[in-house]
C-alpha cells in the first residue's frame, strides 16, 4: 500500500467498514496491520470490521499458509434502505478508483499524465 494518510478529526463521508472493504478490494492479500495503518484504525478494530463483513456475507477469506486471501461478494446489496438494490461493487468502483488516482496511476478514465482522454 502507498504512504499512510495523515490523521483526520471530525466527521467523514465514508465509514470505516467501507474503507476496510476498499483496502481489501485494492489488494485481496493485504494484511490487517496494513489495513489498520492505511485506514487509521487499530488492528483490533479492523479485525472486528472484517468479522462484521464476513458475518453478513460481504467478505470471505481463505487461509494460504500465513496469508489470508479475501474475496468480496460484489453483488451483495448495500445495507442502508436509501441504497437498496445497489451492489457493493458500485461503491467499491468509486473508492478503489479514487485510491488509484491518489497514487498517481492512470485509470481507464485518465490518460498517462492524469488528464481525461481527448474526445474523438
MOPAC internal coordinates of N, CA, C and O (Angstrom, degrees):
PM7 1SCF
backbone

  N    0.0000 0     0.00 0     0.00 0    0    0    0
  C    1.4462 1     0.00 0     0.00 0    1    0    0
  C    1.5258 1   108.80 1     0.00 0    2    1    0
  O    1.2310 1   121.18 1   -20.66 1    3    2    1
  N    1.3148 1   115.35 1   159.34 1    3    2    1
  C    1.4587 1   121.93 1  -178.60 1    5    3    2
  C    1.5231 1   110.12 1   -74.34 1    6    5    3
  O    1.2310 1   120.93 1     6.39 1    7    6    5
  N    1.3143 1   115.83 1  -173.61 1    7    6    5
  C    1.4560 1   121.49 1  -179.42 1    9    7    6
  C    1.5257 1   110.83 1   -57.11 1   10    9    7
  O    1.2310 1   121.04 1   -30.65 1   11   10    9
  N    1.3117 1   115.61 1   149.35 1   11   10    9
  C    1.4603 1   121.79 1  -179.66 1   13   11   10
  C    1.5211 1   108.64 1   -71.25 1   14   13   11
  O    1.2310 1   119.76 1   -48.94 1   15   14   13
  N    1.3399 1   118.05 1   131.06 1   15   14   13
  C    1.4582 1   120.42 1   179.26 1   17   15   14
  C    1.5163 1   111.24 1   -66.93 1   18   17   15
  O    1.2310 1   121.12 1   -23.06 1   19   18   17
  N    1.3207 1   115.47 1   156.94 1   19   18   17
  C    1.4588 1   120.20 1   178.07 1   21   19   18
  C    1.5151 1   109.81 1   -67.60 1   22   21   19
  O    1.2310 1   120.76 1   -23.80 1   23   22   21
  N    1.3383 1   116.14 1   156.20 1   23   22   21
  C    1.4623 1   119.97 1   179.79 1   25   23   22
  C    1.5253 1   109.56 1   -68.77 1   26   25   23
  O    1.2310 1   121.17 1   -19.58 1   27   26   25
  N    1.3209 1   115.36 1   160.42 1   27   26   25
  C    1.4530 1   121.47 1  -176.02 1   29   27   26
  C    1.5217 1   109.27 1  -140.23 1   30   29   27
  O    1.2310 1   120.78 1   -37.89 1   31   30   29
  N    1.3135 1   116.11 1   142.11 1   31   30   29
  C    1.4584 1   120.28 1   173.84 1   33   31   30
  C    1.5182 1   108.34 1  -117.47 1   34   33   31
  O    1.2310 1   120.77 1   -23.04 1   35   34   33
  N    1.3062 1   116.14 1   156.96 1   35   34   33
  C    1.4612 1   120.67 1  -179.27 1   37   35   34
  C    1.5116 1   111.53 1    92.84 1   38   37   35
  O    1.2310 1   120.80 1     3.92 1   39   38   37
  N    1.2998 1   116.08 1  -176.08 1   39   38   37
  C    1.4564 1   120.79 1  -176.27 1   41   39   38
  C    1.5209 1   110.76 1   -82.08 1   42   41   39
  O    1.2310 1   121.57 1   -20.25 1   43   42   41
  N    1.3244 1   114.60 1   159.75 1   43   42   41
  C    1.4594 1   121.55 1   177.54 1   45   43   42
  C    1.5307 1   108.85 1  -136.37 1   46   45   43
  O    1.2310 1   120.40 1   -14.33 1   47   46   45
  N    1.3207 1   116.84 1   165.67 1   47   46   45
  C    1.4591 1   121.58 1  -179.53 1   49   47   46
  C    1.5234 1   112.75 1   -80.43 1   50   49   47
  O    1.2310 1   119.90 1   151.96 1   51   50   49
  N    1.3040 1   117.79 1   -28.04 1   51   50   49
  C    1.4610 1   122.19 1  -172.38 1   53   51   50
  C    1.5267 1   109.63 1  -105.67 1   54   53   51
  O    1.2310 1   120.30 1   -45.54 1   55   54   53
  N    1.3332 1   117.02 1   134.46 1   55   54   53
  C    1.4586 1   121.39 1   179.82 1   57   55   54
  C    1.5309 1   110.88 1   -77.71 1   58   57   55
  O    1.2310 1   120.85 1   -15.22 1   59   58   57
  N    1.2910 1   115.98 1   164.78 1   59   58   57
  C    1.4601 1   121.44 1   176.00 1   61   59   58
  C    1.5272 1   110.40 1   -64.20 1   62   61   59
  O    1.2310 1   119.88 1   143.91 1   63   62   61
  N    1.3167 1   117.84 1   -36.09 1   63   62   61
  C    1.4639 1   120.71 1   178.04 1   65   63   62
  C    1.5307 1   110.45 1   -61.59 1   66   65   63
  O    1.2310 1   120.57 1   136.76 1   67   66   65
  N    1.3245 1   116.51 1   -43.24 1   67   66   65
  C    1.4693 1   120.04 1   178.85 1   69   67   66
  C    1.5233 1   111.00 1   -66.32 1   70   69   67
  O    1.2310 1   120.23 1   140.63 1   71   70   69
  N    1.3296 1   117.17 1   -39.37 1   71   70   69
  C    1.4731 1   119.95 1   179.04 1   73   71   70
  C    1.5298 1   111.22 1   -63.57 1   74   73   71
  O    1.2310 1   120.60 1   136.05 1   75   74   73
  N    1.3225 1   116.45 1   -43.95 1   75   74   73
  C    1.4673 1   120.39 1   179.48 1   77   75   74
  C    1.5241 1   109.93 1   -63.87 1   78   77   75
  O    1.2310 1   120.30 1   135.61 1   79   78   77
  N    1.3098 1   117.02 1   -44.39 1   79   78   77
  C    1.4615 1   120.51 1   179.48 1   81   79   78
  C    1.5289 1   110.93 1   -63.03 1   82   81   79
  O    1.2310 1   119.82 1   140.87 1   83   82   81
  N    1.3201 1   117.95 1   -39.13 1   83   82   81
  C    1.4697 1   121.37 1   177.96 1   85   83   82
  C    1.5269 1   111.05 1   -66.16 1   86   85   83
  O    1.2310 1   120.03 1   141.32 1   87   86   85
  N    1.3261 1   117.56 1   -38.68 1   87   86   85
  C    1.4639 1   120.49 1   177.70 1   89   87   86
  C    1.5269 1   110.56 1   -63.29 1   90   89   87
  O    1.2310 1   120.87 1   140.96 1   91   90   89
  N    1.3214 1   115.95 1   -39.04 1   91   90   89
  C    1.4616 1   120.38 1   178.47 1   93   91   90
  C    1.5274 1   110.17 1   -70.42 1   94   93   91
  O    1.2310 1   120.11 1   140.69 1   95   94   93
  N    1.3291 1   117.39 1   -39.31 1   95   94   93
  C    1.4645 1   120.55 1   177.91 1   97   95   94
  C    1.5265 1   110.45 1   -62.23 1   98   97   95
  O    1.2310 1   120.58 1   145.77 1   99   98   97
  N    1.3114 1   116.50 1   -34.23 1   99   98   97
  C    1.4618 1   121.43 1   179.90 1  101   99   98
  C    1.5264 1   111.70 1   -72.08 1  102  101   99
  O    1.2310 1   120.32 1   148.39 1  103  102  101
  N    1.3424 1   117.00 1   -31.61 1  103  102  101
  C    1.4651 1   121.85 1  -179.18 1  105  103  102
  C    1.5349 1   108.83 1  -151.96 1  106  105  103
  O    1.2310 1   119.97 1   -81.50 1  107  106  105
  N    1.3314 1   117.66 1    98.50 1  107  106  105
  C    1.4683 1   120.58 1  -176.84 1  109  107  106
  C    1.5342 1   114.59 1   -63.02 1  110  109  107
  O    1.2310 1   119.62 1   166.86 1  111  110  109
  N    1.3266 1   118.33 1   -13.14 1  111  110  109
  C    1.4601 1   121.92 1   179.19 1  113  111  110
  C    1.5287 1   112.32 1  -105.76 1  114  113  111
  O    1.2310 1   120.49 1  -165.47 1  115  114  113
  N    1.3163 1   116.68 1    14.53 1  115  114  113
  C    1.4609 1   120.99 1  -176.50 1  117  115  114
  C    1.5288 1   110.00 1   -63.08 1  118  117  115
  O    1.2310 1   120.83 1   -33.71 1  119  118  117
  N    1.3197 1   116.01 1   146.29 1  119  118  117
  C    1.4661 1   121.96 1   178.28 1  121  119  118
  C    1.5268 1   110.23 1   -88.83 1  122  121  119
  O    1.2310 1   121.11 1   -29.44 1  123  122  121
  N    1.3116 1   115.48 1   150.56 1  123  122  121
  C    1.4605 1   120.69 1   179.12 1  125  123  122
  C    1.5200 1   110.46 1   -56.00 1  126  125  123
  O    1.2310 1   120.03 1   140.71 1  127  126  125
  N    1.2983 1   117.55 1   -39.29 1  127  126  125
  C    1.4692 1   121.55 1   179.38 1  129  127  126
  C    1.5287 1   110.72 1   -59.77 1  130  129  127
  O    1.2310 1   120.41 1   138.68 1  131  130  129
  N    1.3346 1   116.82 1   -41.32 1  131  130  129
  C    1.4647 1   120.67 1  -179.93 1  133  131  130
  C    1.5314 1   111.20 1   -69.66 1  134  133  131
  O    1.2310 1   120.65 1   140.20 1  135  134  133
  N    1.3253 1   116.35 1   -39.80 1  135  134  133
  C    1.4672 1   119.98 1   177.13 1  137  135  134
  C    1.5246 1   109.39 1   -61.53 1  138  137  135
  O    1.2310 1   120.55 1   134.03 1  139  138  137
  N    1.3174 1   116.56 1   -45.97 1  139  138  137
  C    1.4611 1   121.32 1  -178.81 1  141  139  138
  C    1.5268 1   111.31 1   -58.76 1  142  141  139
  O    1.2310 1   120.56 1   134.04 1  143  142  141
  N    1.3214 1   116.53 1   -45.96 1  143  142  141
  C    1.4636 1   119.80 1   179.91 1  145  143  142
  C    1.5275 1   110.86 1   -64.72 1  146  145  143
  O    1.2310 1   120.72 1   136.19 1  147  146  145
  N    1.3130 1   116.23 1   -43.81 1  147  146  145
  C    1.4607 1   120.58 1  -177.95 1  149  147  146
  C    1.5236 1   111.80 1   -65.72 1  150  149  147
  O    1.2310 1   120.19 1   137.83 1  151  150  149
  N    1.3273 1   117.24 1   -42.17 1  151  150  149
  C    1.4684 1   122.34 1  -175.66 1  153  151  150
  C    1.5184 1   112.81 1   -88.99 1  154  153  151
  O    1.2310 1   120.37 1   177.10 1  155  154  153
  N    1.3242 1   116.91 1    -2.90 1  155  154  153
  C    1.4653 1   122.27 1  -176.83 1  157  155  154
  C    1.5189 1   111.60 1    58.05 1  158  157  155
  O    1.2310 1   121.72 1  -130.87 1  159  158  157
  N    1.3465 1   114.31 1    49.13 1  159  158  157
  C    1.4510 1   122.35 1   177.46 1  161  159  158
  C    1.5208 1   108.19 1  -126.58 1  162  161  159
  O    1.2310 1   120.71 1   -13.93 1  163  162  161
  N    1.3240 1   116.25 1   166.07 1  163  162  161
  C    1.4570 1   119.29 1   173.51 1  165  163  162
  C    1.5325 1   108.38 1   -79.77 1  166  165  163
  O    1.2310 1   120.87 1   -21.66 1  167  166  165
  N    1.3140 1   115.93 1   158.34 1  167  166  165
  C    1.4612 1   120.04 1   176.41 1  169  167  166
  C    1.5283 1   110.52 1   -60.95 1  170  169  167
  O    1.2310 1   120.33 1   143.16 1  171  170  169
  N    1.3109 1   116.97 1   -36.84 1  171  170  169
  C    1.4585 1   121.25 1   178.30 1  173  171  170
  C    1.5310 1   110.49 1   -63.05 1  174  173  171
  O    1.2310 1   120.09 1   137.51 1  175  174  173
  N    1.3334 1   117.44 1   -42.49 1  175  174  173
  C    1.4661 1   120.77 1   178.39 1  177  175  174
  C    1.5264 1   110.60 1   -63.60 1  178  177  175
  O    1.2310 1   120.09 1   137.98 1  179  178  177
  N    1.3311 1   117.43 1   -42.02 1  179  178  177
  C    1.4640 1   121.20 1   178.60 1  181  179  178
  C    1.5280 1   109.68 1   -62.90 1  182  181  179
  O    1.2310 1   119.83 1   136.03 1  183  182  181
  N    1.3090 1   117.93 1   -43.97 1  183  182  181
  C    1.4666 1   121.31 1   178.35 1  185  183  182
  C    1.5234 1   111.15 1   -59.51 1  186  185  183
  O    1.2310 1   120.65 1   138.09 1  187  186  185
  N    1.3178 1   116.37 1   -41.91 1  187  186  185
  C    1.4651 1   121.21 1   179.00 1  189  187  186
  C    1.5351 1   110.48 1   -65.75 1  190  189  187
  O    1.2310 1   120.11 1   138.55 1  191  190  189
  N    1.3184 1   117.39 1   -41.45 1  191  190  189
  C    1.4670 1   121.46 1   178.89 1  193  191  190
  C    1.5210 1   110.29 1   -64.83 1  194  193  191
  O    1.2310 1   120.26 1   135.69 1  195  194  193
  N    1.3313 1   117.12 1   -44.31 1  195  194  193
  C    1.4677 1   120.61 1   177.84 1  197  195  194
  C    1.5252 1   109.78 1   -60.29 1  198  197  195
  O    1.2310 1   120.24 1   138.95 1  199  198  197
  N    1.3152 1   117.14 1   -41.05 1  199  198  197
  C    1.4593 1   121.13 1   177.39 1  201  199  198
  C    1.5289 1   110.96 1   -61.82 1  202  201  199
  O    1.2310 1   120.06 1   135.86 1  203  202  201
  N    1.3340 1   117.48 1   -44.14 1  203  202  201
  C    1.4636 1   121.77 1   176.48 1  205  203  202
  C    1.5256 1   110.77 1   -57.97 1  206  205  203
  O    1.2310 1   120.82 1   132.27 1  207  206  205
  N    1.3265 1   116.04 1   -47.73 1  207  206  205
  C    1.4644 1   121.34 1  -177.26 1  209  207  206
  C    1.5277 1   111.45 1   -65.10 1  210  209  207
  O    1.2310 1   120.69 1   142.25 1  211  210  209
  N    1.3384 1   116.28 1   -37.75 1  211  210  209
  C    1.4688 1   119.71 1   177.49 1  213  211  210
  C    1.5318 1   110.92 1   -69.79 1  214  213  211
  O    1.2310 1   120.62 1   137.07 1  215  214  213
  N    1.3157 1   116.42 1   -42.93 1  215  214  213
  C    1.4620 1   120.83 1  -178.37 1  217  215  214
  C    1.5265 1   111.47 1   -60.21 1  218  217  215
  O    1.2310 1   120.20 1   144.16 1  219  218  217
  N    1.3321 1   117.23 1   -35.84 1  219  218  217
  C    1.4653 1   120.80 1  -178.46 1  221  219  218
  C    1.5230 1   113.32 1   -94.23 1  222  221  219
  O    1.2310 1   120.08 1  -173.30 1  223  222  221
  N    1.3367 1   117.46 1     6.70 1  223  222  221
  C    1.4508 1   120.87 1   172.58 1  225  223  222
  C    1.5209 1   116.57 1    83.91 1  226  225  223
  O    1.2310 1   119.71 1  -168.53 1  227  226  225
  N    1.3279 1   118.16 1    11.47 1  227  226  225
  C    1.4583 1   120.76 1   178.29 1  229  227  226
  C    1.5262 1   111.89 1   -83.37 1  230  229  227
  O    1.2310 1   120.93 1   161.58 1  231  230  229
  N    1.3189 1   115.82 1   -18.42 1  231  230  229
  C    1.4544 1   121.25 1  -171.77 1  233  231  230
  C    1.5178 1   109.42 1  -148.56 1  234  233  231
  O    1.2310 1   120.67 1   -33.38 1  235  234  233
  N    1.3212 1   116.33 1   146.62 1  235  234  233
  C    1.4598 1   122.05 1   170.32 1  237  235  234
  C    1.5224 1   106.60 1  -140.72 1  238  237  235
  O    1.2310 1   121.19 1   -14.28 1  239  238  237
  N    1.3166 1   115.32 1   165.72 1  239  238  237
  C    1.4638 1   117.57 1   178.05 1  241  239  238
  C    1.5207 1   110.35 1  -144.21 1  242  241  239
  O    1.2310 1   122.22 1   -24.12 1  243  242  241
  N    1.3153 1   113.35 1   155.88 1  243  242  241
  C    1.4611 1   120.79 1   171.46 1  245  243  242
  C    1.5131 1   106.85 1  -124.14 1  246  245  243
  O    1.2310 1   121.55 1   -34.64 1  247  246  245
  N    1.3026 1   114.65 1   145.36 1  247  246  245
  C    1.4678 1   120.97 1  -179.37 1  249  247  246
  C    1.5161 1   108.25 1   -96.84 1  250  249  247
  O    1.2310 1   120.34 1   -53.74 1  251  250  249
  N    1.3228 1   116.96 1   126.26 1  251  250  249
  C    1.4605 1   123.31 1   176.76 1  253  251  250
  C    1.5235 1   107.19 1  -125.30 1  254  253  251
  O    1.2310 1   121.10 1   -83.70 1  255  254  253
  N    1.3240 1   115.50 1    96.30 1  255  254  253
  C    1.4652 1   119.13 1  -174.76 1  257  255  254
  C    1.5153 1   109.52 1    67.38 1  258  257  255
  O    1.2310 1   120.91 1    59.25 1  259  258  257
  N    1.3289 1   115.87 1  -120.75 1  259  258  257
  C    1.4610 1   120.63 1   178.69 1  261  259  258
  C    1.5204 1   112.15 1   -98.60 1  262  261  259
  O    1.2310 1   120.60 1  -174.37 1  263  262  261
  N    1.3265 1   116.46 1     5.63 1  263  262  261
  C    1.4580 1   121.12 1  -175.33 1  265  263  262
  C    1.5229 1   111.28 1  -111.21 1  266  265  263
  O    1.2310 1   120.80 1   -42.83 1  267  266  265
  N    1.3169 1   116.08 1   137.17 1  267  266  265
  C    1.4600 1   121.58 1   171.03 1  269  267  266
  C    1.5195 1   108.24 1   -94.42 1  270  269  267
  O    1.2310 1   120.67 1   -42.98 1  271  270  269
  N    1.3152 1   116.32 1   137.02 1  271  270  269
  C    1.4510 1   121.78 1   171.00 1  273  271  270
  C    1.5174 1   106.36 1  -113.70 1  274  273  271
  O    1.2310 1   121.32 1   -59.74 1  275  274  273
  N    1.3355 1   115.08 1   120.26 1  275  274  273
  C    1.4528 1   120.89 1  -176.17 1  277  275  274
  C    1.5230 1   110.34 1   -94.46 1  278  277  275
  O    1.2310 1   121.31 1   -30.83 1  279  278  277
  N    1.3225 1   115.10 1   149.17 1  279  278  277
  C    1.4591 1   121.85 1   175.56 1  281  279  278
  C    1.5211 1   107.40 1  -131.74 1  282  281  279
  O    1.2310 1   121.41 1   -53.49 1  283  282  281
  N    1.3338 1   114.91 1   126.51 1  283  282  281
  C    1.4587 1   121.61 1  -179.09 1  285  283  282
  C    1.5222 1   108.66 1   -94.69 1  286  285  283
  O    1.2310 1   120.49 1   -40.75 1  287  286  285
  N    1.3148 1   116.67 1   139.25 1  287  286  285
  C    1.4603 1   122.23 1   174.03 1  289  287  286
  C    1.5227 1   108.93 1   -84.55 1  290  289  287
  O    1.2310 1   119.46 1   -89.07 1  291  290  289
  N    1.3321 1   118.64 1    90.93 1  291  290  289
  C    1.4658 1   121.21 1  -171.29 1  293  291  290
  C    1.5268 1   114.42 1   -65.29 1  294  293  291
  O    1.2310 1   120.00 1   157.74 1  295  294  293
  N    1.3244 1   117.61 1   -22.26 1  295  294  293
  C    1.4623 1   120.63 1  -177.74 1  297  295  294
  C    1.5243 1   113.34 1   -91.51 1  298  297  295
  O    1.2310 1   120.27 1   175.24 1  299  298  297
  N    1.3070 1   117.09 1    -4.76 1  299  298  297
  C    1.4704 1   121.21 1   179.49 1  301  299  298
  C    1.5348 1   108.68 1   -65.05 1  302  301  299
  O    1.2310 1   120.24 1   -48.34 1  303  302  301
  N    1.3216 1   117.15 1   131.66 1  303  302  301
  C    1.4696 1   122.05 1  -177.56 1  305  303  302
  C    1.5266 1   111.50 1   -71.88 1  306  305  303
  O    1.2310 1   120.83 1   -33.40 1  307  306  305
  N    1.3177 1   116.02 1   146.60 1  307  306  305
  C    1.4615 1   121.16 1   174.76 1  309  307  306
  C    1.5292 1   109.05 1   -63.79 1  310  309  307
  O    1.2310 1   120.36 1   -26.49 1  311  310  309
  N    1.3078 1   116.91 1   153.51 1  311  310  309
  C    1.4616 1   121.51 1  -169.35 1  313  311  310
  C    1.5213 1   115.33 1   -81.33 1  314  313  311
  O    1.2310 1   119.48 1   146.32 1  315  314  313
  N    1.3041 1   118.60 1   -33.68 1  315  314  313
  C    1.4676 1   120.39 1  -173.71 1  317  315  314
  C    1.5278 1   110.75 1   -74.02 1  318  317  315
  O    1.2310 1   120.08 1   -41.87 1  319  318  317
  N    1.3427 1   117.44 1   138.13 1  319  318  317
  C    1.4674 1   119.87 1  -178.93 1  321  319  318
  C    1.5387 1   113.80 1   -56.95 1  322  321  319
  O    1.2310 1   119.92 1   151.41 1  323  322  321
  N    1.3269 1   117.77 1   -28.59 1  323  322  321
  C    1.4651 1   120.32 1   179.78 1  325  323  322
  C    1.5263 1   111.75 1   -67.24 1  326  325  323
  O    1.2310 1   120.08 1   156.73 1  327  326  325
  N    1.3230 1   117.45 1   -23.27 1  327  326  325
  C    1.4648 1   121.83 1   178.56 1  329  327  326
  C    1.5202 1   111.28 1  -109.72 1  330  329  327
  O    1.2310 1   119.88 1  -159.12 1  331  330  329
  N    1.3104 1   117.84 1    20.88 1  331  330  329
  C    1.4609 1   122.02 1  -177.40 1  333  331  330
  C    1.5218 1   110.13 1   -52.89 1  334  333  331
  O    1.2310 1   121.01 1   -49.51 1  335  334  333
  N    1.3118 1   115.67 1   130.49 1  335  334  333
  C    1.4542 1   121.25 1   177.71 1  337  335  334
  C    1.5138 1   114.55 1    91.46 1  338  337  335
  O    1.2310 1   119.55 1   162.63 1  339  338  337
  N    1.3241 1   118.46 1   -17.37 1  339  338  337
  C    1.4696 1   120.14 1   177.76 1  341  339  338
  C    1.5221 1   109.33 1   -79.03 1  342  341  339
  O    1.2310 1   119.73 1   -48.68 1  343  342  341
  N    1.3197 1   118.12 1   131.32 1  343  342  341
  C    1.4651 1   120.33 1   179.33 1  345  343  342
  C    1.5227 1   111.54 1   -78.51 1  346  345  343
  O    1.2310 1   120.92 1   -26.36 1  347  346  345
  N    1.3112 1   115.84 1   153.64 1  347  346  345
  C    1.4583 1   121.54 1   178.79 1  349  347  346
  C    1.5352 1   110.39 1   -59.03 1  350  349  347
  O    1.2310 1   119.93 1   152.12 1  351  350  349
  N    1.3270 1   117.75 1   -27.88 1  351  350  349
  C    1.4690 1   121.14 1   178.79 1  353  351  350
  C    1.5195 1   111.82 1   -60.33 1  354  353  351
  O    1.2310 1   119.94 1   147.40 1  355  354  353
  N    1.3344 1   117.73 1   -32.60 1  355  354  353
  C    1.4687 1   119.89 1   179.60 1  357  355  354
  C    1.5238 1   110.96 1   -66.95 1  358  357  355
  O    1.2310 1   120.08 1   141.46 1  359  358  357
  N    1.3088 1   117.45 1   -38.54 1  359  358  357
  C    1.4636 1   120.99 1   176.20 1  361  359  358
  C    1.5211 1   110.74 1   -68.23 1  362  361  359
  O    1.2310 1   120.69 1   133.45 1  363  362  361
  N    1.3168 1   116.28 1   -46.55 1  363  362  361
  C    1.4614 1   120.05 1  -177.89 1  365  363  362
  C    1.5165 1   112.50 1   -64.49 1  366  365  363
  O    1.2310 1   119.94 1   147.91 1  367  366  365
  N    1.3299 1   117.71 1   -32.09 1  367  366  365
  C    1.4573 1   119.31 1   179.45 1  369  367  366
  C    1.5241 1   110.52 1   -61.85 1  370  369  367
  O    1.2310 1   120.12 1   146.71 1  371  370  369
  N    1.3126 1   117.37 1   -33.29 1  371  370  369
  C    1.4640 1   120.97 1   177.05 1  373  371  370
  C    1.5222 1   111.59 1   -76.06 1  374  373  371
  O    1.2310 1   120.52 1   134.51 1  375  374  373
  N    1.3235 1   116.62 1   -45.49 1  375  374  373
  C    1.4630 1   120.32 1  -175.87 1  377  375  374
  C    1.5207 1   112.62 1   -70.11 1  378  377  375
  O    1.2310 1   120.10 1   137.41 1  379  378  377
  N    1.3064 1   117.42 1   -42.59 1  379  378  377
  C    1.4588 1   119.73 1  -177.87 1  381  379  378
  C    1.5145 1   110.57 1   -71.32 1  382  381  379
  O    1.2310 1   120.08 1   141.47 1  383  382  381
  N    1.3301 1   117.46 1   -38.53 1  383  382  381
  C    1.4554 1   119.87 1   176.79 1  385  383  382
  C    1.5188 1   109.65 1   -62.89 1  386  385  383
  O    1.2310 1   120.20 1   136.91 1  387  386  385
  N    1.3206 1   117.22 1   -43.09 1  387  386  385
  C    1.4465 1   121.04 1   179.63 1  389  387  386
  C    1.5224 1   110.65 1   -60.73 1  390  389  387
  O    1.2310 1   120.42 1   138.93 1  391  390  389
  N    1.3131 1   116.80 1   -41.07 1  391  390  389
  C    1.4590 1   121.89 1   178.07 1  393  391  390
  C    1.5280 1   110.53 1   -61.91 1  394  393  391
  O    1.2310 1   120.18 1   138.26 1  395  394  393
  N    1.3231 1   117.26 1   -41.74 1  395  394  393
  C    1.4580 1   121.73 1   179.15 1  397  395  394
  C    1.5207 1   110.12 1   -64.27 1  398  397  395
  O    1.2310 1   120.31 1   136.90 1  399  398  397
  N    1.3197 1   117.00 1   -43.10 1  399  398  397
  C    1.4552 1   120.78 1   179.66 1  401  399  398
  C    1.5234 1   111.29 1   -63.70 1  402  401  399
  O    1.2310 1   120.16 1   142.58 1  403  402  401
  N    1.3368 1   117.29 1   -37.42 1  403  402  401
  C    1.4654 1   119.64 1   178.75 1  405  403  402
  C    1.5152 1   112.14 1   -64.13 1  406  405  403
  O    1.2310 1   120.65 1   151.08 1  407  406  405
  N    1.3240 1   116.36 1   -28.92 1  407  406  405
  C    1.4642 1   120.45 1   178.70 1  409  407  406
  C    1.5196 1   111.84 1   -81.14 1  410  409  407
  O    1.2310 1   120.23 1   170.33 1  411  410  409
  N    1.3346 1   117.17 1    -9.67 1  411  410  409
  C    1.4486 1   120.27 1   178.38 1  413  411  410
  C    1.5107 1   114.64 1    88.95 1  414  413  411
  O    1.2310 1   119.50 1  -175.61 1  415  414  413
  N    1.3425 1   118.56 1     4.39 1  415  414  413
  C    1.4546 1   120.73 1   179.00 1  417  415  414
  C    1.5186 1   108.95 1   -80.45 1  418  417  415
  O    1.2310 1   119.59 1   -42.90 1  419  418  417
  N    1.3323 1   118.38 1   137.10 1  419  418  417
  C    1.4594 1   119.25 1   178.61 1  421  419  418
  C    1.5251 1   110.90 1   -68.26 1  422  421  419
  O    1.2310 1   121.31 1   -33.29 1  423  422  421
  N    1.3225 1   115.10 1   146.71 1  423  422  421
  C    1.4609 1   121.19 1   176.92 1  425  423  422
  C    1.5147 1   108.30 1  -114.74 1  426  425  423
  O    1.2310 1   120.44 1    -0.81 1  427  426  425
  N    1.3074 1   116.77 1   179.19 1  427  426  425
  C    1.4601 1   120.89 1   179.06 1  429  427  426
  C    1.5258 1   111.14 1   -62.32 1  430  429  427
  O    1.2310 1   120.12 1   153.94 1  431  430  429
  N    1.3236 1   117.37 1   -26.06 1  431  430  429
  C    1.4610 1   120.93 1  -179.08 1  433  431  430
  C    1.5152 1   111.77 1   -87.94 1  434  433  431
  O    1.2310 1   119.18 1   171.95 1  435  434  433
  N    1.3390 1   119.16 1    -8.05 1  435  434  433
  C    1.4531 1   122.54 1  -177.68 1  437  435  434
  C    1.5143 1   110.33 1  -120.55 1  438  437  435
  O    1.2310 1   121.36 1   -27.02 1  439  438  437
  N    1.2941 1   115.00 1   152.98 1  439  438  437
  C    1.4466 1   120.73 1   172.05 1  441  439  438
  C    1.5092 1   109.50 1   -82.63 1  442  441  439
  O    1.2310 1   119.57 1     1.91 1  443  442  441
  N    1.3457 1   118.42 1  -178.09 1  443  442  441
  C    1.4565 1   121.58 1  -176.07 1  445  443  442
  C    1.5223 1   113.90 1   -64.06 1  446  445  443
  O    1.2310 1   119.26 1   157.47 1  447  446  445
  N    1.3187 1   119.02 1   -22.53 1  447  446  445
  C    1.4553 1   120.45 1   179.96 1  449  447  446
  C    1.5179 1   112.20 1   -97.09 1  450  449  447
  O    1.2310 1   120.13 1  -172.16 1  451  450  449
  N    1.3397 1   117.36 1     7.84 1  451  450  449
  C    1.4587 1   121.28 1   177.75 1  453  451  450
  C    1.5172 1   112.73 1    93.22 1  454  453  451
  O    1.2310 1   119.82 1   173.83 1  455  454  453
  N    1.3479 1   117.95 1    -6.17 1  455  454  453
  C    1.4502 1   119.54 1   179.89 1  457  455  454
  C    1.5173 1   110.39 1   -86.76 1  458  457  455
  O    1.2310 1   120.90 1   -20.14 1  459  458  457
  N    1.3135 1   115.88 1   159.86 1  459  458  457
  C    1.4572 1   120.63 1   177.15 1  461  459  458
  C    1.5210 1   108.84 1   -67.05 1  462  461  459
  O    1.2310 1   119.63 1   -36.06 1  463  462  461
  N    1.3267 1   118.31 1   143.94 1  463  462  461
  C    1.4533 1   119.91 1   179.73 1  465  463  462
  C    1.5196 1   110.54 1   -66.10 1  466  465  463
  O    1.2310 1   120.34 1   -29.59 1  467  466  465
  N    1.3047 1   116.95 1   150.41 1  467  466  465
  C    1.4590 1   122.68 1   179.72 1  469  467  466
  C    1.5126 1   109.82 1   -68.73 1  470  469  467
  O    1.2310 1   120.54 1   -36.69 1  471  470  469
  N    1.3234 1   116.57 1   143.31 1  471  470  469
  C    1.4662 1   120.99 1   177.49 1  473  471  470
  C    1.5273 1   108.74 1   -75.45 1  474  473  471
  O    1.2310 1   120.95 1   -37.33 1  475  474  473
  N    1.3221 1   115.79 1   142.67 1  475  474  473
  C    1.4687 1   119.17 1   178.97 1  477  475  474
  C    1.4963 1   111.06 1  -113.91 1  478  477  475
  O    1.2310 1   120.10 1   180.00 1  479  478  477

